[in-house]
Amino acid sequence: MLLPLLLRPSLRCPQPSVLLTQCIRTLRCDAAKTLRCQAEHLLRRRLPLRFHTQNRGTKSRNRKTKTQEEEWKTRNKTVLTYIAAAGVGMIGLSYAAVPLYRLYCQASGLGGTAVAGHDADLVETMKPVKERVIRITFNADTHASMQWNFRPQQTEIFVVPGETALAFYRAKNPTDKPIIGISTYNVVPFDAGQYFNKIQCFCFEEQRLNPHEEVDMPVFFYIDPEFDEDPRMARVDTITLSYTFFEAKEGQMLSLPGYSYK
C-alpha cells in the first residue's frame, strides 16, 4: 500500500531546478518593484528642487528688471534736469545779451560805441597831439514815439587827440504829461569809436522830464592820443557823435550802438 503512494508524482518532492527557477523569478519581480520605488522616490525629491530653482531664477530676474527700471528712471530724471537747467540758462542769457553787449561795446569801442569809464589820472597825464586837429560834429534824433524836442547846442567843435572837450545837448518835454526817456549813441566812423572816450554822459540812463521842462545834458569826452598812431585813422579828420532818445516803456527794446532794428 505504501509503495504506490510513494511512487505517485503529485506526492513527490519538487526537483531542485524548479525551486531555483521560482526563486529567480521572485527575485526579478522584487528587484523590479524596488527599482520602480526608488525611481519614484528620486523623482519626488528632485522635481520640487527643480521647481524651487526655477522660482528662484524667476524672482532673481524680476529683481534685476526692477533694478534696471529704477536706474533708467534715475538717468532720465538726471537728463531732464540738465535739459531744464540748460533751457533756463539760455533764457537768462537771451535777456542779458543786450546789456552785456553794451558793456562790451563801451569797453572795446565796437560798433562805433564811445569807450566809457576811465581813470582821472590817465586823463591828467595825457599829452595832446597838437599837430592833429579833429572836427567833432554832433547829431540828435528821437524815436517816432518819443515826443521830446532834442537837439545839440553846438553843431561842431575842434579838438586834438589827448585833449578833453565839453559839449551839450538840450531836451525839452513840450507835452502836458511827464515823460521818461533813455538814450543810445554811436560814433561815425565806427573804427574811431575805440578812441572816442567819454568821461561823463547821459547815455543808457533814464531821464525824466516833467511837463514843459527843459534841461541841458553835458557830454565830457576826449580823443585818445593813440588815434594819431593808428594807420586806419590817417585820413579821418571828422568824427560824428550821434544820440537817439527813446521813450522808456516796459518791454521796449533799445537799438544797439552802431546798429538799428528794422
Rosetta silent file (secondary structure, phi, psi, omega in degrees, C-alpha in Angstrom):
SEQUENCE: MLLPLLLRPSLRCPQPSVLLTQCIRTLRCDAAKTLRCQAEHLLRRRLPLRFHTQNRGTKSRNRKTKTQEEEWKTRNKTVLTYIAAAGVGMIGLSYAAVPLYRLYCQASGLGGTAVAGHDADLVETMKPVKERVIRITFNADTHASMQWNFRPQQTEIFVVPGETALAFYRAKNPTDKPIIGISTYNVVPFDAGQYFNKIQCFCFEEQRLNPHEEVDMPVFFYIDPEFDEDPRMARVDTITLSYTFFEAKEGQMLSLPGYSYK
SCORE:     score description
SCORE:     0.000 S_00000001
   1 L     0.000  -36.078 -177.386    0.000    0.000    0.000 S_00000001
   2 H   -76.797  -29.021 -176.667    2.719    2.425    0.726 S_00000001
   3 H   -63.448  -46.563  177.525    4.674    1.837   -2.426 S_00000001
   4 H   -60.781  -37.837 -179.459    2.039    3.211   -4.831 S_00000001
   5 H   -64.799  -39.815 -179.722    1.657    6.253   -2.719 S_00000001
   6 H   -68.173  -29.468 -177.580    5.343    6.915   -2.733 S_00000001
   7 H   -86.125   -4.858 -179.429    5.504    6.437   -6.467 S_00000001
   8 L   -74.933  135.352 -175.342    2.698    8.975   -7.246 S_00000001
   9 H   -64.241  -34.989 -175.887    4.102   12.148   -8.928 S_00000001
  10 H   -70.193  -22.895 -177.650    1.952   14.595   -7.009 S_00000001
  11 H   -96.758    3.313  179.835    3.191   13.391   -3.706 S_00000001
  12 L   -83.994  157.245  177.169    6.833   13.595   -4.659 S_00000001
  13 L   -74.287  143.258  179.135    9.146   16.469   -3.535 S_00000001
  14 L   -64.585  153.122 -178.204    9.875   19.108   -6.219 S_00000001
  15 L   -77.634  153.848 -179.414   13.147   18.953   -8.014 S_00000001
  16 H   -59.391  -36.661 -178.605   15.964   21.443   -7.156 S_00000001
  17 H   -64.367  -35.650  179.547   15.919   23.075  -10.645 S_00000001
  18 H   -67.426  -42.284  179.291   12.264   24.001  -10.283 S_00000001
  19 H   -62.945  -39.921  179.850   12.878   25.639   -6.934 S_00000001
  20 H   -65.008  -39.608  179.177   15.808   27.637   -8.329 S_00000001
  21 H   -63.659  -43.281  179.413   13.692   28.885  -11.251 S_00000001
  22 H   -64.720  -38.357  178.532   10.937   30.057   -8.922 S_00000001
  23 H   -64.205  -40.675 -179.928   13.448   31.856   -6.683 S_00000001
  24 H   -64.273  -41.987  179.199   14.957   33.688   -9.644 S_00000001
  25 H   -62.180  -41.144 -179.960   11.525   34.785  -10.846 S_00000001
  26 H   -63.239  -43.457  179.520   10.677   36.045   -7.370 S_00000001
  27 H   -63.890  -38.896  178.726   13.938   37.985   -7.105 S_00000001
  28 H   -61.474  -45.387  179.546   13.368   39.563  -10.524 S_00000001
  29 H   -62.742  -44.618 -179.871    9.914   40.782   -9.517 S_00000001
  30 H   -63.812  -38.611 -179.982   11.195   42.138   -6.197 S_00000001
  31 H   -65.197  -41.342  179.621   14.117   43.882   -7.937 S_00000001
  32 H   -63.586  -43.774  178.365   11.812   45.484  -10.486 S_00000001
  33 H   -63.101  -40.084 -179.091    9.479   46.707   -7.764 S_00000001
  34 H   -63.958  -45.156  179.074   12.448   48.017   -5.735 S_00000001
  35 H   -63.010  -39.400  179.333   13.877   49.891   -8.720 S_00000001
  36 H   -64.373  -41.766  179.794   10.468   51.360   -9.546 S_00000001
  37 H   -65.158  -42.855  179.413   10.013   52.549   -5.977 S_00000001
  38 H   -64.764  -39.591  179.024   13.488   54.105   -5.859 S_00000001
  39 H   -63.327  -44.253  178.535   12.923   55.885   -9.199 S_00000001
  40 H   -62.428  -38.525 -179.931    9.606   57.286   -7.986 S_00000001
  41 H   -64.564  -43.492  178.517   11.260   58.409   -4.766 S_00000001
  42 H   -64.181  -41.232  178.458   14.055   60.166   -6.622 S_00000001
  43 H   -62.527  -40.244  179.424   11.608   61.886   -8.943 S_00000001
  44 H   -65.099  -32.061 -179.793    9.573   63.060   -5.990 S_00000001
  45 H   -78.643  -38.784 -174.021   12.695   64.512   -4.377 S_00000001
  46 H   -82.179  -34.326 -178.544   14.172   66.170   -7.479 S_00000001
  47 H   -59.957  -46.149  177.501   11.092   67.690   -9.058 S_00000001
  48 H   -61.442  -36.962  178.433   10.360   70.089   -6.183 S_00000001
  49 H   -63.006  -42.489  178.914   14.021   71.180   -6.148 S_00000001
  50 H   -63.973  -44.895  178.299   13.878   71.970   -9.846 S_00000001
  51 H   -60.422  -40.311  179.423   10.644   73.874   -9.437 S_00000001
  52 H   -65.029  -41.273  177.700   12.149   75.782   -6.497 S_00000001
  53 H   -62.987  -42.053  178.133   15.261   76.610   -8.513 S_00000001
  54 H   -62.620  -40.939  178.349   13.108   77.877  -11.380 S_00000001
  55 H   -62.935  -43.189  178.381   11.093   80.021   -8.981 S_00000001
  56 H   -63.298  -39.597  177.747   14.281   81.486   -7.502 S_00000001
  57 H   -63.390  -40.107  178.646   15.592   82.235  -11.008 S_00000001
  58 H   -64.310  -44.571  178.358   12.344   83.977  -11.912 S_00000001
  59 H   -61.630  -41.568 -179.864   12.446   86.090   -8.745 S_00000001
  60 H   -63.002  -43.022  178.220   16.085   86.991   -9.395 S_00000001
  61 H   -63.937  -38.785  177.500   15.277   88.071  -12.960 S_00000001
  62 H   -62.226  -41.496  178.519   12.335   90.137  -11.687 S_00000001
  63 H   -63.350  -43.345  178.377   14.604   91.853   -9.175 S_00000001
  64 H   -61.724  -41.275  179.637   17.171   92.631  -11.889 S_00000001
  65 H   -62.736  -43.905  178.417   14.430   94.023  -14.133 S_00000001
  66 H   -63.426  -41.062  178.523   13.122   96.280  -11.359 S_00000001
  67 H   -62.385  -42.295  177.772   16.653   97.463  -10.571 S_00000001
  68 H   -64.033  -40.481  178.013   17.272   98.310  -14.231 S_00000001
  69 H   -62.102  -42.286  178.314   13.969  100.174  -14.441 S_00000001
  70 H   -63.478  -40.524  178.223   14.878  102.217  -11.374 S_00000001
  71 H   -62.946  -42.593  179.305   18.300  103.032  -12.851 S_00000001
  72 H   -64.547  -40.119  177.931   16.723  104.150  -16.141 S_00000001
  73 H   -61.609  -42.790  179.118   14.221  106.323  -14.282 S_00000001
  74 H   -63.172  -43.023  179.455   17.054  107.938  -12.312 S_00000001
  75 H   -64.070  -41.309  179.367   19.062  108.564  -15.501 S_00000001
  76 H   -63.524  -40.307  177.673   16.030  110.034  -17.266 S_00000001
  77 H   -63.038  -40.398  178.917   15.386  112.388  -14.346 S_00000001
  78 H   -63.316  -44.780  179.410   19.034  113.495  -14.414 S_00000001
  79 H   -62.733  -43.778  178.672   18.917  114.151  -18.164 S_00000001
  80 H   -62.421  -37.534  177.886   15.663  116.105  -17.841 S_00000001
  81 H   -62.864  -44.442  178.697   17.196  118.172  -15.040 S_00000001
  82 H   -63.170  -41.567 -179.677   20.199  119.061  -17.212 S_00000001
  83 H   -64.095  -43.339  178.770   17.941  119.949  -20.150 S_00000001
  84 H   -63.306  -42.165  178.721   15.748  122.160  -17.960 S_00000001
  85 H   -63.419  -40.181  178.316   18.796  123.889  -16.484 S_00000001
  86 H   -64.457  -39.300  177.811   20.203  124.498  -19.963 S_00000001
  87 H   -63.247  -44.506  178.215   16.873  125.963  -21.096 S_00000001
  88 H   -63.001  -40.195  179.042   16.713  128.317  -18.125 S_00000001
  89 H   -63.789  -39.621  179.061   20.324  129.335  -18.716 S_00000001
  90 H   -66.236  -39.019  177.487   19.658  130.108  -22.388 S_00000001
  91 H   -63.804  -43.285  178.258   16.633  132.226  -21.467 S_00000001
  92 H   -62.110  -40.746  178.660   18.716  134.129  -18.912 S_00000001
  93 H   -66.278  -34.881  179.324   21.479  134.708  -21.462 S_00000001
  94 H   -65.249  -37.199  177.418   18.975  135.989  -24.011 S_00000001
  95 H   -71.675  -33.435 -177.051   17.766  138.615  -21.514 S_00000001
  96 H   -86.744   -5.500 -174.513   21.326  139.526  -20.521 S_00000001
  97 H   -62.701  -44.599 -175.909   22.654  139.674  -24.091 S_00000001
  98 H   -65.230  -52.777  178.635   21.744  143.313  -24.747 S_00000001
  99 H   -63.697  -34.718  177.545   23.245  144.856  -21.573 S_00000001
 100 H   -66.714  -37.976  178.087   26.309  142.612  -21.839 S_00000001
 101 H   -65.819  -38.603  178.411   26.774  143.651  -25.445 S_00000001
 102 H   -63.539  -43.043  178.466   26.505  147.307  -24.447 S_00000001
 103 H   -62.563  -40.738  178.903   29.124  146.865  -21.756 S_00000001
 104 H   -64.316  -42.190  179.313   31.396  145.122  -24.239 S_00000001
 105 H   -63.370  -40.462  179.762   30.885  147.879  -26.790 S_00000001
 106 H   -66.251  -32.745 -178.323   31.657  150.537  -24.189 S_00000001
 107 H   -79.980  -30.944 -174.362   34.835  148.702  -23.180 S_00000001
 108 H  -110.307  -15.010 -176.893   36.085  147.965  -26.707 S_00000001
 109 L    78.351   17.232 -179.215   34.522  150.685  -28.866 S_00000001
 110 H   -69.242  145.445  176.376   32.873  148.070  -31.125 S_00000001
 111 H    68.073   24.731  178.421   30.133  149.262  -33.472 S_00000001
 112 H    77.849   16.012  179.479   31.089  152.900  -33.140 S_00000001
 113 L   -83.120  130.200  177.458   30.422  152.969  -29.409 S_00000001
 114 L   -68.591  140.745 -179.518   32.438  155.509  -27.477 S_00000001
 115 E   -78.270  133.661 -176.564   34.552  153.993  -24.728 S_00000001
 116 E  -121.059  158.427  174.317   33.403  154.978  -21.232 S_00000001
 117 L    80.883   86.747 -176.673   34.851  154.810  -17.740 S_00000001
 118 L  -132.572  155.481 -179.119   38.476  155.974  -17.498 S_00000001
 119 L   -72.581  133.980 -179.442   40.914  156.788  -14.762 S_00000001
 120 H   -64.668  -32.911  178.742   41.208  160.505  -13.987 S_00000001
 121 H   -63.525  -36.712  178.847   44.982  160.144  -13.516 S_00000001
 122 H   -64.892  -40.095  179.892   45.288  158.838  -17.059 S_00000001
 123 H   -64.518  -39.346 -177.905   43.403  161.854  -18.375 S_00000001
 124 H   -69.189  -27.714 -176.613   45.665  164.242  -16.465 S_00000001
 125 L   -95.472    2.764  179.804   48.866  162.674  -17.812 S_00000001
 126 L   -67.534  146.675  176.633   47.822  162.606  -21.473 S_00000001
 127 L  -108.487  114.948 -179.716   49.958  164.528  -23.924 S_00000001
 128 L   -63.621  143.662  175.702   47.917  166.358  -26.581 S_00000001
 129 L   -96.783   90.342 -170.507   48.910  165.844  -30.204 S_00000001
 130 L   -64.117  -31.336 -175.455   48.790  169.496  -31.241 S_00000001
 131 L   -78.796   -5.303 -178.787   49.524  168.931  -34.922 S_00000001
 132 L  -114.770  102.736 -179.549   46.459  166.698  -35.401 S_00000001
 133 L   -99.843  132.297 -177.740   43.185  168.666  -35.325 S_00000001
 134 E  -120.808  135.651  177.577   39.927  166.718  -35.485 S_00000001
 135 E   -92.267  122.680  178.788   36.484  168.134  -36.228 S_00000001
 136 E  -107.002  120.321  175.885   33.739  166.739  -33.972 S_00000001
 137 E  -107.587  157.899 -174.369   30.154  167.103  -35.216 S_00000001
 138 E  -126.803  141.291 -179.667   27.014  166.357  -33.197 S_00000001
 139 E  -134.090  146.317 -179.923   23.719  164.791  -34.181 S_00000001
 140 E  -135.421  133.252  177.985   20.449  164.310  -32.262 S_00000001
 141 E  -136.896  158.826  173.498   17.475  162.064  -33.113 S_00000001
 142 E  -130.479  149.075  176.269   14.314  160.868  -31.382 S_00000001
 143 L   -67.772  158.272 -175.954   12.296  157.723  -31.893 S_00000001
 144 L   -59.509  -31.701 -178.588    8.951  158.088  -33.671 S_00000001
 145 L   -87.101   -6.099 -178.170    7.051  157.533  -30.422 S_00000001
 146 L   -86.248  127.740 -175.036    9.189  159.996  -28.459 S_00000001
 147 L  -100.260   12.163  178.204    7.558  163.413  -28.022 S_00000001
 148 L   -77.411  158.167  164.297   10.610  165.290  -26.754 S_00000001
 149 E  -100.025  120.622 -173.132   12.412  168.069  -28.554 S_00000001
 150 E  -135.666  126.909 -177.429   16.038  167.015  -28.608 S_00000001
 151 E  -157.024  156.331  174.299   18.969  168.797  -30.282 S_00000001
 152 E   -80.323  147.440  178.887   22.686  169.590  -29.789 S_00000001
 153 L   -81.260  -16.273  175.853   23.568  173.078  -28.585 S_00000001
 154 L  -133.647  146.314 -179.843   26.585  173.205  -30.914 S_00000001
 155 L   -85.788  -31.464 -179.358   26.930  171.755  -34.369 S_00000001
 156 E  -160.490  156.584  171.328   30.685  171.186  -34.221 S_00000001
 157 E  -143.436  162.708  179.513   33.852  171.734  -32.218 S_00000001
 158 E  -116.413  130.873 -179.284   37.553  171.177  -32.930 S_00000001
 159 E  -134.330  167.250  172.815   39.768  169.100  -30.659 S_00000001
 160 L  -120.585  150.220  177.559   43.172  167.423  -30.745 S_00000001
 161 L   -56.326  136.724 -179.601   43.938  163.880  -29.504 S_00000001
 162 L    88.360    7.545 -179.527   44.793  163.859  -25.813 S_00000001
 163 L  -122.694  133.948 -179.557   42.714  166.967  -25.041 S_00000001
 164 E   -79.144  155.407 -179.806   39.390  166.970  -23.164 S_00000001
 165 E  -146.131  155.853 -178.368   36.298  168.722  -24.532 S_00000001
 166 E  -128.613  130.635  177.415   32.796  169.545  -23.281 S_00000001
 167 E  -133.296  163.386 -177.483   29.604  169.625  -25.359 S_00000001
 168 E  -133.511  143.760  168.839   25.912  169.982  -24.528 S_00000001
 169 E  -115.199  153.913  179.230   22.604  168.597  -25.762 S_00000001
 170 E  -124.505  133.885  179.207   19.228  170.126  -24.888 S_00000001
 171 E  -126.210  141.221 -179.781   15.998  168.194  -24.302 S_00000001
 172 E  -138.591  138.977  175.692   12.503  169.572  -23.761 S_00000001
 173 L  -102.654  102.217 -176.374    9.180  167.929  -22.940 S_00000001
 174 L   -83.923    0.274 -176.030    6.506  170.029  -24.716 S_00000001
 175 L   -89.343  176.592  179.869    3.589  167.839  -23.578 S_00000001
 176 L   -98.067   18.028  178.750    1.308  168.141  -20.557 S_00000001
 177 L  -136.755  150.672  177.377    2.445  164.848  -19.055 S_00000001
 178 L   -70.064  142.929 -179.694    5.775  163.632  -17.638 S_00000001
 179 E  -132.247  134.895  177.071    7.848  161.504  -19.990 S_00000001
 180 E  -103.854  126.543  179.756   10.818  159.287  -19.168 S_00000001
 181 E  -119.420  158.482  176.674   13.425  158.944  -21.886 S_00000001
 182 E  -143.037  140.938 -171.562   16.546  156.860  -22.374 S_00000001
 183 E  -118.080  155.978  170.230   19.233  157.369  -24.998 S_00000001
 184 E  -129.611  167.948 -172.519   21.716  155.366  -27.000 S_00000001
 185 E  -150.887  166.536  169.800   24.606  156.627  -29.090 S_00000001
 186 E  -156.758  170.302 -177.938   27.254  155.794  -31.661 S_00000001
 187 E  -124.629  135.917  176.482   30.305  157.270  -33.327 S_00000001
 188 E  -122.455  130.954    0.479   30.973  157.551  -37.061 S_00000001
 189 L   -69.978  153.757 -174.577   33.253  156.275  -38.486 S_00000001
 190 H   -60.259  -37.490 -178.019   32.832  153.103  -36.443 S_00000001
 191 H   -64.048  -20.679 -179.883   36.570  152.397  -36.244 S_00000001
 192 H   -82.268   -9.546 -177.460   37.056  155.682  -34.414 S_00000001
 193 H   -61.529  -31.815 -178.642   34.754  154.606  -31.601 S_00000001
 194 H   -70.796  -15.579  179.346   37.558  152.844  -29.739 S_00000001
 195 H  -104.343   -8.652  179.554   39.425  156.156  -29.464 S_00000001
 196 E   -90.126  104.428 -173.525   36.398  158.301  -28.547 S_00000001
 197 E  -107.357  124.501  179.079   36.394  158.219  -24.740 S_00000001
 198 E  -102.086  125.054  177.084   33.524  159.676  -22.731 S_00000001
 199 E   -85.918  -36.639  179.372   34.234  160.731  -19.160 S_00000001
 200 E  -148.102  135.611  177.433   30.659  161.818  -18.458 S_00000001
 201 L  -159.512  179.220 -176.950   27.456  161.469  -20.470 S_00000001
 202 L  -113.050   17.404 -175.045   23.719  160.819  -20.174 S_00000001
 203 L   -77.931  147.340  176.250   23.536  157.617  -22.235 S_00000001
 204 L    59.345   21.241  175.293   21.674  154.493  -21.092 S_00000001
 205 L  -123.762  137.225 -178.828   20.257  156.314  -18.066 S_00000001
 206 L   -69.199  133.189  179.068   16.596  157.176  -17.653 S_00000001
 207 E  -119.818  120.887 -179.881   15.865  160.897  -17.841 S_00000001
 208 E  -102.751  126.032  176.292   12.517  162.135  -16.509 S_00000001
 209 E  -119.345  125.759  176.931   11.162  165.432  -17.770 S_00000001
 210 L   -74.367  169.658 -179.740    8.049  166.961  -16.284 S_00000001
 211 L   -53.919  126.359  177.409    5.513  168.785  -18.485 S_00000001
 212 L    63.742   20.247  177.373    7.228  171.636  -20.383 S_00000001
 213 L   -85.125  145.957 -179.900   10.517  171.030  -18.595 S_00000001
 214 E  -133.656  133.897 -177.168   13.787  171.727  -20.447 S_00000001
 215 E  -136.277  155.077  172.915   17.283  170.543  -19.444 S_00000001
 216 E  -102.269  135.579 -177.149   20.853  170.697  -20.710 S_00000001
 217 E  -119.166  115.373 -176.023   22.742  167.404  -20.900 S_00000001
 218 E   -84.683  152.905  172.439   26.568  167.559  -20.891 S_00000001
 219 E  -130.913  115.009 -179.301   28.998  165.243  -22.673 S_00000001
 220 E  -108.704  120.704 -170.726   32.585  165.343  -21.400 S_00000001
 221 E  -148.136  173.737  171.859   34.975  163.441  -23.678 S_00000001
 222 E  -156.788  159.985  175.564   38.437  163.217  -25.254 S_00000001
 223 E   -99.920  127.508 -178.984   40.150  161.510  -28.181 S_00000001
 224 L   -61.333  136.412  178.999   42.814  159.014  -27.200 S_00000001
 225 H   -58.628  -23.565  179.112   46.322  160.082  -28.313 S_00000001
 226 H   -68.027  -11.821  175.824   46.780  156.648  -29.905 S_00000001
 227 H   -56.043  -37.802 -176.898   44.304  157.819  -32.530 S_00000001
 228 H   -73.340  -18.343 -177.633   47.184  159.559  -34.273 S_00000001
 229 H   -93.961   -9.322 -177.973   49.264  156.340  -34.350 S_00000001
 230 L   -85.042  119.913  179.806   46.612  154.151  -35.999 S_00000001
 231 H   -59.932  -28.292 -179.371   47.169  153.889  -39.798 S_00000001
 232 H   -68.372  -23.840 -178.779   43.436  153.371  -40.309 S_00000001
 233 H   -94.494    8.692 -174.680   42.771  156.813  -38.856 S_00000001
 234 L   -61.315  -35.483 -177.750   45.305  158.595  -41.081 S_00000001
 235 L  -102.841    7.752  179.946   42.634  160.079  -43.336 S_00000001
 236 L   -90.316  116.771  177.423   39.976  160.599  -40.678 S_00000001
 237 L  -123.541   -1.331  178.573   39.587  164.263  -39.817 S_00000001
 238 E  -135.188  131.437  176.542   35.877  164.331  -38.863 S_00000001
 239 E  -125.943  134.809 -179.545   34.077  162.296  -36.198 S_00000001
 240 E  -111.624  126.577  174.882   30.321  162.458  -35.611 S_00000001
 241 E  -103.075  121.481 -174.357   28.774  161.756  -32.207 S_00000001
 242 E  -122.994  133.759  176.349   25.113  160.848  -32.527 S_00000001
 243 E  -118.128  145.627  174.481   22.470  160.375  -29.805 S_00000001
 244 E  -131.821  128.381  179.725   18.970  158.934  -30.142 S_00000001
 245 E  -101.077  138.761  176.061   16.320  159.232  -27.414 S_00000001
 246 E  -121.863  152.189  173.132   13.572  156.650  -26.868 S_00000001
 247 E   -78.085  130.116 -177.010   10.598  156.775  -24.559 S_00000001
 248 L   -78.942  104.478  177.450   11.245  154.371  -21.691 S_00000001
 249 L  -125.610  151.683 -179.054    8.401  151.864  -21.775 S_00000001
 250 L   -66.158  129.854  179.117    8.192  148.383  -20.347 S_00000001
 251 L    85.716   -4.162  179.110    9.159  145.776  -22.920 S_00000001
 252 L   -81.650  134.731 -176.620   10.566  148.300  -25.392 S_00000001
 253 L  -100.334  128.243  177.228   13.929  147.287  -26.885 S_00000001
 254 L   -82.793  147.024  176.107   16.607  149.887  -27.451 S_00000001
 255 L   -71.820  144.449 -179.373   18.717  149.741  -30.582 S_00000001
 256 L   -77.359  149.361 -179.925   22.295  148.649  -30.030 S_00000001
 257 L   -58.240  129.120  177.979   25.097  151.167  -30.614 S_00000001
 258 L    87.222   -5.583 -178.195   26.167  151.168  -34.231 S_00000001
 259 L  -136.047  166.001  179.260   23.176  149.089  -35.360 S_00000001
 260 L  -140.479  148.348  177.532   19.473  149.588  -35.902 S_00000001
 261 L   -88.076  138.771  178.560   16.406  147.325  -35.718 S_00000001
 262 L  -102.214    0.000    0.000   14.288  147.002  -38.843 S_00000001
